[in-house]
């Protein structure tokens, strides 16, 4: 996959939604590992503790060697 401007725009547009869908899969695994954390799902945990993960920064730089 070439990381050109069009592909980066697509990743920015859809990345957060794809991540949310993935985090919502298999809730039983999160429930078994969460311990005493009050978040009901892994998605809730990430949204409460690391909401920035859903946004791909425009400041990411690439180096071509």
SULLIN-V147411 format. One line per field, one symbol per residue. burial: + if it has 16 or more other ideal C-beta (glycine too) atoms within 10 Angstrom, else -. A space follows every 50 residues. Layout:
BEGIN
burial=???
END
This chain:
BEGIN
burial=----------------------+------+---+-------+++++---- ---------------
END
